[in-house]
Amino acid sequence: MSLSDVKMDSPGKKVFMLGNEIIARGVIEAGVSVVACYPGTPSSEISDTLAALSGDFGFHMEYSANEKVALEVAAGAAIAGARGLAIMKHVGLNVAADPFFSLAYTGVTGALVVIVCDDPFIFSSQSEEDTRLLARSAYVPVFDPSTADEAREMIKEAFSVSQRFGIPVMVRPTTRISHSSEVVELGVLARPNLKKLNWDTKKNWGQQFVLVPAIARPNRLKMIERSAKVKEVNEETRFNHSTGVKSDVGIMVSGISYNYVLEALDDLDLQMPLLKIGTPYPLPTKKIGSFLKGLDKLIVVEEGEPFLEMHTKALAFEVNPDLTIYGKDNGYFPLPFEYSVPTVIKGISRAMGIKAPTDYEAMEKKGAAAKELAPNRPPAFCAGCPHTASFYALRRASKGKAAFPGDIGCYGLGFMPPFSGIDLIVCMGASIGLASGIQYVIEEPVVAIIGDSTFFHSGLSPLASAVYNRANFTLLILDNRATSMTGLQPHPGTGELAGGKEGKRLSIENIVRGMGIEDVKLVDQFQVDDTIKALKSSIENPGVSVVILHQPCVFIRRAELKKTGGSFGLYQVDADLCDGCFLCTKKLGCPAILQDDEVVRILPETCVGCGVCAQICPHDAILLREGE
């Protein structure tokens, strides 16, 4: 992370940065006052960058317990008159949907922007969603950037639109924008107004912000009126523009696909009018209608759902009913996953009735054949990851004869062999709710698995409900002291705030005991026998039982040892004692342990000295290295 570049006070200077760092720079240039988020790939580096720089620029930055809370925090600041920002990924907006829809009714006094990163191709998510559709349903304007630098500019414009019309505004980068790098010309840094605002006690706040039906009804009419005004602004914004090339075939495009279209047209040696839409909602129908009038054919290129295509078809019926539209609905472009230059070239070639310059189908076949020759490298836990010990112990304790609803986090890999310790993953916090339902209808025991950050995110409510309804299952909480999957961000159980400041640590043990759960065990999973014993006892215990396994993420352990100058104690295999049973490789799956002919060996450059393998070896063939 190049923080020095992000905070550089040199307007006009060109700097090469990661997309999410560029987006964070746009937030700072916009003069934000309060930032709240729940980390989630591909959005995580935006909030991480802002957390690291919050002290330099004075804005408040927090990692909230979940996305709903994050949006409410940002909205509170915006309602009071400041500039508030909430950051999340697409599935996070599902969690925040309740306040998201309501805030479009109430509006804000200052400015409220929501950055929502979509994840086409499902690189690191449980689903592929197009948040333009949710924004449209909520009457929330959307900015859809084609590059990270455009996202930087759009964020500043989004705050301006939000402040002007008193409405929340969404900016929607996607994975390729967030995780690509490019050269950006730095803008002017803005310092937020850090002076505390006055709450206007004479203002009748309830007439706007108390959403009882009598107020919600007139607010809905105001929301529709505001949307119409934003639509007029979108007709003139620089983020919607077209080329002046004359042709009876045109292209309409939005988002990252704009870059693919430019390259595709160059490869195909084609020139045609091109309309780029940067504000898909409210849609600039006048600009689009004017573009459509002179065309016989229109090619619509957009990742995600056929959002532009659907609305353009309705508009074309009025302004150019004979227009032929090529897009997703008639199979010229795929509906799922992200696009690429070859995807766009194939679609345009088909629509134009020309031959593509490259036989992409033959290339894909060759690529598939080459992939078959490559060694299979399934994802695995890191060497020394505490989840390895947790799932080994869970398998031993349950003998595999249980239902295992799991949750979102690194530990999701526990569904793979050799553990097969997760049967279901639906969404954040669902493990507990699913367990509550499963236990009603099966004879086998139920063990729900959830991480520490996910527990605070959305595990508290379903656990309270389970206790209240006298459910019967074991909850396994894997506490590794961080939101590890997205980059070790803090959460309420860590006692650390954004930017490294100290906060109030919430004890998971105290919380579950406070809910009335009596069978609560706190165990170090690197003590394998103790962990197996604790899990067996809890599985056999009627009612809701909780086992908290606490070992920090291996990257936290590395960082702590680096600070103290310490080192891991490494293990090695005594080849004379190893009889090649391969229990350690077959049942543990640690990437530091390799099968070497008839025995095993441990890679010293990978081992982190957790000692789990030594505890499970039936021949005591794994020993701590001498001098360790």
C-alpha positions in Angstrom: 0.0 0.0 0.0 1.6 3.3 -1.2 0.2 5.6 1.5 2.7 8.3 0.7 1.3 8.5 -2.8 -2.3 8.6 -1.7 -1.8 11.4 0.7 0.6 13.4 -1.5 -0.3 17.1 -1.6 0.8 17.6 -5.2 -2.2 18.5 -7.5 -1.4 17.6 -11.1 1.3 15.1 -10.3 0.8 11.7 -12.0 1.2 8.7 -9.8 0.8 4.9 -10.4 -1.6 3.4 -7.8 -3.9 0.5 -7.1 -7.5 1.1 -8.1 -8.8 1.0 -4.5 -6.1 3.5 -3.4 -7.2 5.8 -6.2 -10.8 5.5 -5.0 -9.6 6.3 -1.4 -7.8 9.4 -2.8 -11.1 10.5 -4.3 -12.8 10.2 -0.9 -10.1 12.4 0.7 -10.3 14.9 -2.2 -14.1 15.1 -1.6 -13.5 16.2 2.0 -15.3 13.4 3.8 -16.0 13.8 7.6 -17.2 10.3 8.7 -16.3 6.9 7.0 -17.8 3.6 8.2 -17.4 0.2 6.6 -17.5 -3.6 7.0 -14.5 -5.0 5.0 -15.2 -7.3 2.1 -13.3 -8.1 -1.1 -13.1 -6.3 -3.6 -13.7 -3.2 -1.5 -11.4 -3.8 1.5 -8.3 -1.7 0.4 -10.5 1.4 0.2 -11.3 1.3 3.9 -7.9 0.0 4.9 -6.2 3.0 3.1 -8.6 5.5 4.7 -8.2 3.9 8.1 -4.4 4.3 7.8 -4.8 8.0 6.7 -7.6 9.1 9.0 -5.2 10.5 11.5 -3.4 12.6 8.8 -6.6 14.2 7.5 -8.8 14.2 10.7 -11.9 12.4 9.4 -13.4 9.7 11.6 -13.0 6.2 10.2 -14.5 3.1 11.8 -14.9 -0.6 11.1 -18.5 -1.2 12.0 -20.0 -4.5 13.2 -21.8 -5.0 9.8 -22.8 -3.1 6.7 -26.2 -2.1 8.1 -24.5 -0.4 11.0 -21.9 1.2 8.7 -24.6 2.8 6.6 -26.5 4.0 9.6 -23.3 5.6 11.1 -22.5 7.4 7.8 -26.2 8.4 7.5 -26.2 9.8 11.0 -23.3 12.1 10.2 -25.0 13.1 6.9 -28.4 13.8 8.5 -26.6 16.0 11.1 -25.1 18.0 8.2 -21.7 16.5 7.5 -20.3 14.4 4.6 -20.7 10.7 5.4 -19.4 7.7 3.5 -20.3 4.0 3.8 -18.1 1.3 2.1 -19.1 -2.3 1.4 -19.2 -5.0 -1.3 -22.3 -6.0 -3.2 -23.6 -8.7 -0.7 -23.0 -6.2 2.0 -25.7 -4.0 0.5 -28.1 -6.8 1.0 -27.4 -6.5 4.8 -27.7 -2.7 4.6 -30.9 -2.8 2.4 -33.2 -1.7 5.2 -31.7 1.7 5.9 -30.7 2.0 2.2 -34.3 2.1 1.1 -35.5 4.2 4.0 -32.8 6.8 3.6 -34.0 7.5 0.1 -37.3 8.5 1.6 -35.8 10.7 4.4 -32.9 12.2 2.5 -30.1 13.8 4.3 -29.1 17.3 5.4 -25.4 17.1 4.4 -24.2 14.4 1.9 -24.2 10.6 2.0 -22.3 8.4 -0.5 -22.3 4.6 -0.5 -19.4 2.9 -2.3 -20.6 -0.6 -3.3 -18.1 -2.8 -5.1 -19.7 -5.5 -7.3 -17.9 -8.8 -7.9 -18.6 -10.1 -11.4 -17.4 -13.7 -11.8 -17.7 -14.3 -8.1 -14.0 -14.1 -7.4 -14.5 -13.8 -3.6 -18.2 -13.9 -2.9 -21.1 -16.2 -2.5 -23.1 -14.7 -5.3 -22.9 -12.4 -8.4 -25.3 -9.5 -8.1 -25.9 -6.2 -10.0 -26.5 -3.5 -7.4 -27.8 -1.1 -10.1 -31.1 -3.0 -9.8 -31.3 -2.5 -6.0 -30.4 1.2 -6.4 -33.1 1.6 -9.0 -35.7 0.0 -6.7 -34.6 2.4 -3.9 -34.5 5.5 -6.1 -30.8 6.0 -5.3 -28.7 7.6 -8.1 -25.8 5.5 -9.3 -22.4 6.4 -10.7 -20.8 3.5 -12.7 -17.1 4.1 -13.3 -15.1 2.6 -16.2 -11.7 3.2 -14.5 -10.5 3.9 -11.0 -9.5 7.4 -11.9 -13.1 8.0 -13.2 -14.3 6.5 -9.9 -12.2 9.1 -8.1 -13.9 11.9 -10.0 -17.3 10.3 -9.6 -17.0 10.2 -5.9 -16.5 13.9 -5.7 -19.4 14.5 -8.0 -21.5 12.0 -6.0 -21.0 14.1 -2.8 -21.9 17.2 -4.7 -25.1 15.6 -6.1 -26.0 14.2 -2.7 -25.5 17.6 -1.0 -27.4 19.5 -3.7 -30.5 17.3 -3.6 -30.2 15.9 -0.1 -30.2 12.2 -1.2 -28.0 9.2 -0.8 -25.9 8.4 -3.9 -24.1 5.2 -4.9 -20.8 4.8 -6.6 -20.3 1.3 -8.1 -16.8 0.1 -8.9 -16.3 -3.6 -9.8 -13.5 -6.0 -9.0 -11.4 -5.2 -12.1 -11.5 -1.5 -11.3 -10.7 -2.0 -7.6 -7.8 -4.4 -8.1 -6.2 -3.0 -11.3 -3.6 -0.3 -11.2 -3.3 2.8 -13.3 -1.7 6.2 -13.6 -3.8 8.9 -11.9 -3.4 12.7 -12.0 -3.8 13.8 -8.4 -6.5 16.4 -7.6 -6.6 19.0 -4.8 -6.8 17.6 -1.3 -9.7 18.7 0.9 -9.6 19.0 4.6 -12.9 18.1 6.3 -14.5 20.6 8.6 -13.7 19.1 12.0 -15.7 21.7 14.0 -18.6 20.0 15.8 -22.0 20.9 14.3 -25.0 22.2 16.2 -28.1 20.1 16.3 -31.0 22.4 15.4 -33.3 21.8 18.3 -35.9 24.2 16.7 -36.1 22.2 13.5 -39.1 19.8 13.3 -36.9 16.7 12.5 -39.8 14.3 12.7 -41.5 15.8 9.7 -38.7 14.4 7.5 -36.9 11.7 9.4 -39.5 9.8 11.4 -40.8 7.2 8.9 -44.2 6.5 10.2 -46.8 6.0 7.4 -48.2 9.6 7.6 -44.7 11.0 6.9 -43.4 8.2 4.6 -46.2 8.8 2.1 -45.4 12.5 1.3 -41.7 11.6 1.5 -42.2 9.1 -1.3 -43.5 11.8 -3.5 -40.6 14.0 -2.7 -38.2 11.1 -3.4 -39.7 10.7 -6.9 -39.5 14.4 -7.5 -35.8 14.5 -6.4 -35.1 11.6 -8.7 -36.5 13.5 -11.7 -34.3 16.5 -10.9 -31.2 14.3 -10.7 -32.2 12.8 -14.1 -32.0 16.3 -15.6 -28.5 16.7 -14.2 -27.5 13.3 -15.6 -28.5 14.5 -19.1 -25.7 17.1 -18.9 -23.0 15.3 -16.8 -19.6 14.7 -18.4 -19.8 11.1 -17.3 -22.3 10.4 -20.1 -20.8 11.1 -23.5 -20.8 9.9 -27.1 -18.4 10.0 -30.1 -19.3 11.9 -33.2 -18.7 9.1 -35.7 -21.5 8.6 -38.2 -22.9 5.1 -38.8 -26.2 3.3 -38.8 -24.8 0.9 -36.1 -24.0 2.2 -32.6 -22.7 0.8 -29.3 -24.0 1.7 -25.8 -21.7 0.7 -23.0 -21.2 1.2 -19.2 -18.6 0.4 -16.6 -15.4 -1.5 -17.1 -16.7 -2.8 -20.5 -16.1 0.6 -22.0 -12.4 -0.2 -22.0 -13.0 -3.6 -23.6 -15.1 -2.0 -26.3 -12.4 0.5 -27.3 -9.9 -2.3 -27.6 -12.3 -4.5 -29.5 -13.1 -1.8 -32.0 -9.4 -1.2 -32.6 -8.8 -5.0 -33.1 -11.8 -5.2 -35.5 -10.7 -2.0 -37.3 -14.3 -0.6 -36.9 -15.5 2.9 -36.3 -19.0 3.5 -35.1 -20.8 5.9 -32.7 -20.3 5.0 -29.1 -22.4 6.2 -26.1 -20.8 5.7 -22.7 -23.2 5.8 -19.8 -21.6 6.6 -16.4 -24.9 7.3 -14.6 -27.2 4.3 -15.2 -29.7 5.6 -12.7 -31.5 7.9 -13.2 -31.0 7.1 -16.8 -30.4 10.1 -19.2 -33.2 9.1 -21.5 -33.0 12.3 -23.6 -29.3 11.7 -24.4 -30.0 8.1 -25.1 -33.0 8.8 -27.2 -31.1 11.3 -29.3 -28.4 8.7 -29.8 -30.8 6.0 -30.9 -32.7 8.1 -33.6 -30.2 7.8 -36.4 -29.4 4.1 -35.9 -30.6 0.9 -37.5 -28.8 -1.4 -35.0 -27.6 -0.9 -31.4 -25.1 -3.1 -29.6 -25.4 -2.9 -25.8 -22.3 -4.0 -23.8 -22.6 -4.2 -20.0 -21.5 -6.7 -17.4 -24.2 -8.0 -15.0 -27.9 -7.8 -15.7 -29.3 -6.3 -18.9 -30.0 -3.0 -17.1 -29.2 -0.6 -19.9 -30.6 -3.0 -22.5 -34.0 -3.4 -20.7 -34.5 0.4 -20.3 -33.2 1.2 -23.8 -35.6 -1.3 -25.4 -38.5 0.5 -23.8 -37.2 3.9 -24.9 -36.5 2.7 -28.5 -40.1 1.6 -28.8 -41.0 5.4 -28.5 -38.1 7.0 -30.5 -37.0 4.3 -33.0 -39.3 1.3 -33.0 -37.5 -0.3 -36.0 -34.2 -0.4 -34.1 -32.6 -3.8 -33.7 -30.9 -4.3 -30.4 -28.1 -6.8 -29.8 -27.3 -7.7 -26.2 -27.9 -10.3 -23.5 -31.5 -11.0 -24.1 -30.9 -12.4 -27.6 -27.7 -14.2 -26.8 -25.1 -12.0 -28.3 -23.4 -11.4 -25.0 -23.4 -13.7 -21.9 -25.5 -13.0 -18.9 -23.2 -14.3 -16.1 -19.7 -13.4 -15.1 -17.3 -10.6 -16.1 -16.4 -9.7 -19.6 -13.1 -9.5 -21.5 -11.9 -8.2 -24.8 -12.5 -11.5 -26.6 -16.0 -11.7 -25.1 -16.8 -8.2 -26.6 -15.1 -9.0 -29.9 -17.1 -12.1 -30.3 -20.4 -10.3 -29.5 -19.7 -7.3 -31.8 -18.5 -9.6 -34.7 -21.7 -11.7 -34.5 -23.9 -8.6 -34.4 -22.0 -7.1 -37.4 -22.0 -10.3 -39.3 -18.2 -10.3 -39.7 -15.5 -12.8 -38.8 -13.5 -12.2 -35.6 -9.8 -11.7 -36.3 -9.0 -14.5 -33.9 -10.5 -18.0 -33.5 -11.3 -17.6 -29.8 -13.1 -20.9 -29.6 -9.9 -22.7 -30.7 -7.9 -20.7 -28.2 -10.3 -21.6 -25.4 -10.0 -25.3 -26.3 -6.2 -25.1 -26.2 -6.4 -23.3 -22.9 -8.7 -26.0 -21.5 -6.3 -28.7 -22.7 -3.3 -26.9 -21.1 -5.3 -26.5 -17.9 -5.8 -30.3 -17.8 -2.0 -30.8 -17.9 -1.4 -28.4 -15.0 -1.1 -29.9 -11.5 -4.2 -29.6 -9.4 -3.6 -27.1 -6.6 -6.8 -26.9 -4.6 -7.0 -24.0 -2.0 -5.8 -24.9 1.4 -5.4 -23.4 4.8 -2.1 -21.6 5.5 0.6 -23.6 7.3 0.0 -23.2 11.0 -3.6 -21.9 10.4 -5.6 -22.6 13.6 -8.5 -23.6 11.5 -6.6 -26.8 10.5 -6.5 -27.9 14.1 -10.1 -26.9 14.6 -11.5 -29.0 11.8 -9.3 -31.9 12.6 -10.6 -31.9 16.2 -14.2 -31.4 15.0 -14.0 -34.4 12.7 -12.6 -36.6 15.4 -15.1 -35.4 18.0 -18.1 -35.9 15.8 -16.8 -38.8 13.8 -18.3 -37.0 10.8 -21.8 -38.0 11.9 -23.3 -34.5 12.3 -24.7 -31.7 10.2 -22.2 -28.8 9.8 -23.8 -25.5 8.7 -20.9 -23.0 8.2 -20.4 -19.4 7.5 -18.4 -16.8 5.5 -14.7 -16.6 6.2 -11.3 -18.4 5.7 -12.7 -21.3 7.6 -15.1 -21.9 4.6 -12.3 -24.1 3.2 -13.2 -26.6 6.0 -15.8 -28.0 3.5 -12.9 -29.6 1.5 -11.2 -32.9 2.2 -9.6 -34.1 4.4 -11.9 -32.3 6.8 -15.4 -32.2 5.2 -16.4 -30.2 8.2 -18.8 -27.8 6.5 -22.0 -28.9 4.7 -23.6 -25.5 4.1 -22.6 -21.9 3.5 -25.3 -19.4 2.6 -24.5 -15.9 3.9 -23.0 -14.0 6.8 -24.4 -15.3 10.1 -26.6 -18.0 8.5 -24.8 -20.9 10.2 -26.7 -20.3 13.4 -30.1 -19.7 11.9 -29.6 -22.8 9.7 -28.6 -24.9 12.7 -31.7 -23.8 14.5 -33.9 -25.1 11.7 -31.9 -28.3 11.0 -32.0 -29.4 14.6 -35.8 -29.6 14.5 -35.9 -32.2 11.8 -32.8 -34.5 12.0 -31.7 -37.1 14.5 -27.9 -36.4 14.1 -26.3 -33.7 16.2 -25.8 -30.2 14.6 -22.6 -28.2 14.9 -22.7 -24.6 13.5 -19.3 -23.0 12.6 -18.8 -19.3 12.7 -15.8 -16.9 12.9 -15.2 -14.1 15.4 -15.8 -11.2 13.0 -18.9 -12.9 11.5 -20.2 -13.6 14.9 -20.2 -9.8 15.6 -21.4 -9.1 12.1 -24.7 -11.1 12.2 -24.4 -13.9 14.7 -25.8 -12.3 17.8 -29.5 -12.1 16.7 -29.8 -15.7 15.5 -28.0 -17.0 18.6 -30.4 -15.0 20.9 -33.3 -16.5 18.9 -31.9 -20.0 19.3 -31.5 -19.7 23.1 -35.0 -18.2 23.4 -36.5 -21.1 21.4 -34.6 -23.7 23.4 -32.7 -25.0 20.3 -30.3 -28.0 20.6 -27.0 -27.6 18.8 -23.4 -26.8 19.3 -21.9 -23.5 18.1 -18.2 -23.5 17.3 -16.8 -20.0 17.3 -13.4 -19.8 15.7 -11.7 -16.7 17.3 -8.6 -15.8 15.4 -8.5 -12.1 16.5 -9.2 -10.5 13.2 -11.4 -10.3 10.1 -8.7 -12.4 8.5 -10.1 -13.2 5.0 -10.3 -9.6 4.0 -6.9 -8.4 5.4 -6.8 -8.7 9.2 -9.1 -5.7 9.9 -10.3 -5.3 13.5 -13.7 -6.0 14.9 -15.4 -5.5 18.3 -13.7 -8.6 19.7 -10.2 -7.3 19.0 -10.2 -4.1 21.1 -8.6 -2.3 18.2 -10.1 0.5 16.2 -9.4 1.7 12.6 -5.9 3.2 12.3 -4.5 1.2 15.2 -6.3 3.2 18.0 -7.4 1.5 21.1 -11.1 0.6 21.6 -13.2 -1.4 24.0 -12.8 -5.1 23.6 -15.9 -7.2 23.8 -15.5 -10.7 25.2 -17.3 -13.3 23.1 -17.4 -15.6 26.2 -19.1 -13.0 28.3 -21.6 -12.2 25.5 -22.7 -15.8 25.0 -22.9 -16.3 28.8 -24.9 -13.1 29.0 -27.4 -14.6 26.6 -28.1 -17.4 29.1 -25.9 -20.1 27.6 -24.5 -22.2 30.4 -22.3 -24.7 28.5 -19.5 -22.4 27.3 -16.0 -23.7 26.8 -12.9 -21.6 25.9 -10.1 -23.8 24.4 -6.8 -23.5 22.6 -7.2 -25.6 19.5 -3.5 -26.2 19.3 -4.1 -28.5 22.3 -5.7 -31.1 20.2 -6.8 -33.6 22.9 -8.4 -30.9 25.0 -10.2 -29.6 21.9 -11.6 -33.0 21.0 -12.7 -33.5 24.6 -14.5 -30.2 24.8 -16.3 -30.7 21.4 -17.5 -34.2 22.4 -18.8 -32.9 25.7 -20.7 -30.0 24.0 -22.1 -32.1 21.2 -23.6 -34.5 23.8 -24.9 -31.7 26.0 -28.6 -30.9 25.4 -29.5 -27.3 24.5 -27.3 -24.6 23.0 -23.6 -25.2 23.7 -20.8 -22.9 22.7 -17.1 -23.9 22.2 -14.8 -20.9 21.5 -11.5 -21.9 20.0 -9.0 -19.1 20.3 -5.7 -18.9 18.4 -4.7 -15.9 16.4 -4.4 -16.0 12.6 -0.9 -17.1 11.7 -0.2 -13.7 10.1 -0.9 -12.1 13.4 1.5 -14.5 15.1 4.1 -13.7 12.5 3.7 -9.9 13.1 3.9 -10.3 16.9 7.1 -12.4 16.7 8.6 -9.9 14.3 8.0 -7.1 16.9 9.6 -9.1 19.7 12.4 -10.5 17.6 11.2 -14.0 18.3 10.9 -17.0 15.9 8.7 -20.1 15.4 9.8 -23.4 16.9 10.1 -25.7 13.9 9.3 -29.4 13.7 11.0 -32.2 11.7 10.3 -35.8 11.0 12.5 -38.6 12.3 12.6 -40.9 9.3 13.5 -43.9 11.4 10.3 -43.6 13.5 8.0 -42.6 10.6 6.3 -45.8 9.2 4.5 -44.1 6.3 1.0 -44.2 7.8 0.5 -40.7 6.3 -2.0 -39.8 9.0 -0.6 -36.3 9.1 -1.0 -35.7 5.4 -4.3 -37.5 5.0 -6.1 -36.1 8.0 -4.4 -32.8 8.7 -3.7 -31.4 5.2 -1.1 -28.9 6.4 0.8 -27.5 3.4 4.1 -27.7 5.3 4.0 -31.5 5.4 4.8 -33.4 2.2 4.8 -37.1 1.4 8.3 -38.1 0.4 8.4 -41.6 -1.0 7.6 -43.9 2.0 7.9 -41.2 4.7 6.9 -37.6 5.2 9.0 -34.5 5.6 8.3 -31.0 6.9 9.3 -27.9 4.9 11.3 -25.7 7.4 10.6 -22.6 5.3 6.9 -23.2 5.7 6.5 -24.7 9.1 5.4 -22.2 11.8 5.7 -24.6 14.8 2.1 -25.0 15.8 2.9 -28.6 16.9 -0.5 -30.1 15.9 1.2 -32.7 13.6 3.4 -33.8 16.4 0.3 -34.4 18.7 -1.6 -36.5 16.2 1.4 -38.7 15.0 0.7 -42.2 16.4 4.5 -43.0 16.3 5.9 -39.9 17.9 7.9 -39.4 14.7 7.5 -35.6 14.6 9.8 -33.8 16.9 10.8 -30.2 17.7 14.1 -29.4 16.0 17.1 -29.4 18.3 17.8 -25.9 19.7 14.3 -24.7 19.0 
